[in-house]
Amino acid sequence: MLLSNGERMTLWNWRIFWTLEVAGVLAVVALIPYTLTLQGPMLKQYPLPIPLAVLVPVSYLACSDFGS
């Protein structure tokens, strides 16, 4: 379908879509320091057998439906 100025109308407003997509990714990235701050005392109490930088992605993959 064409608009009056000759441009093609799309079903998605891509500018809004990508703005919300980037905002969602930034929100998840902002939550990581917050959760580490909340769980910091508990993490210091127990020694971790592997570094936290390895543990977080592995736990994410273990809890996701990536393999299903």
Sequence and secondary structure as in RCSB ss.txt:
>XXXX:A:sequence
MLLSNGERMTLWNWRIFWTLEVAGVLAVVALIPYTLTLQGPMLKQYPLPIPLAVLVPVSYLACSDFGS
>XXXX:A:secstr
 B TTS B  SS HHHHHHHHHHHHHHHHHHHHHHHHHHHHHHHHS  SS HHHHHHHHHHHHSSS  
